[in-house]
Amino acid sequence: MNNIAARLASVSARLVQAQARFGRTPDAVQLIAVSKTQPASAVRAAFAAGQTRFGESYVQEALAKMAELHDCALEWHFIGPIQSNKTKDIATHFAWVHSVDRAKIAQRLNEQRPDVLPPLNVCLQVNVSGEATKFGTCATELEVLATAVRALPRLCLRGLMAIPAPEEDFRRQRAVFHSLRALFENLNGKGFALDTLSMGMSDDLEAAIAEGATLVRVGSALFGERGGSGEEELLA
Ligand SMILES: *Cc1c(COP(=O)(O)O)cnc(C)c1O
């Protein structure tokens, strides 16, 4: 078993254990392998080990990898900040976008989603850490944004996403994820049929699963630290 396959097995075991520990049904949580900054060869190794969903944050980098991996049946999720001039590539090449945080971007994605493809799955990114991050809609503007996105026929509003500020304490990790879940339940109480909570990364996925995550986005625990050496080593 190569290193990526071993890491994938260990992350999958963490998901299984957390689902059991926190009373989630088996397979309630799906893994998105965050392959940003990783070479196509690393994605191929993870795919060979059974992983099909991949997350990317940079459009140009993602398109190059998709071209190299066109022979693999992969599901691509865009999880990075969205610039207006990149919406066409995102609408054309991805199955999901997790980082929609303003109506103007949603409208562009809707206009540019090709008719031959199914509607683009969308999560709204919410800023749950206050001043700590500049991305994401604030909670008070969420319902207005959700209402606007729901009206767009080429988008399918699936749920909410957050990237909390790093936090080591498990209970405090949970508290932030709990606040995203409360927003999710509030919208569903108002008739939105959301089914997706995209929350949890390498260092806090257990807390996210405890609070109802359905998609966790995991990079470094699968592929090693980004920007460090060791990509060759991972594929050895
Ligand atoms: C990089 C990234 C991740 C993965 O983070 P790790 O800590 O490496 O697991 C998840 N979500 C988003 C939006 C990211 O940009």
The ligand as an SDF file (V2000), in Angstrom:
LIG
                    3D

 15 15  0  0  0  0  0  0  0  0999 V2000
   -7.0220   23.7590    2.2480 C   0  0  0  0  0  0  0  0  0  0  0  0
   -8.4590   23.6310    2.5840 C   0  0  0  0  0  0  0  0  0  0  0  0
   -8.9460   22.5240    3.2850 C   0  0  0  0  0  0  0  0  0  0  0  0
   -8.0690   21.3920    3.7740 C   0  0  0  0  0  0  0  0  0  0  0  0
   -7.3750   21.7770    4.9160 O   0  0  0  0  0  0  0  0  0  0  0  0
   -6.4440   20.7260    5.7240 P   0  0  0  0  0  0  0  0  0  0  0  0
   -6.2410   21.3820    7.0250 O   0  0  0  0  0  0  0  0  0  0  0  0
   -5.2040   20.5650    4.9180 O   0  0  0  0  0  0  0  0  0  0  0  0
   -7.2100   19.4610    5.8250 O   0  0  0  0  0  0  0  0  0  0  0  0
  -10.3060   22.4520    3.5150 C   0  0  0  0  0  0  0  0  0  0  0  0
  -11.1460   23.4330    3.1040 N   0  0  0  0  0  0  0  0  0  0  0  0
  -10.7140   24.5090    2.4360 C   0  0  0  0  0  0  0  0  0  0  0  0
  -11.6990   25.5320    2.0060 C   0  0  0  0  0  0  0  0  0  0  0  0
   -9.3610   24.6550    2.1630 C   0  0  0  0  0  0  0  0  0  0  0  0
   -8.9340   25.7460    1.5010 O   0  0  0  0  0  0  0  0  0  0  0  0
  1  2  1  0
  2  3  1  0
  2 14  2  0
  3  4  1  0
  3 10  2  0
  4  5  1  0
  5  6  1  0
  6  7  2  0
  6  8  1  0
  6  9  1  0
 10 11  1  0
 11 12  2  0
 12 13  1  0
 12 14  1  0
 14 15  1  0
M  END
$$$$
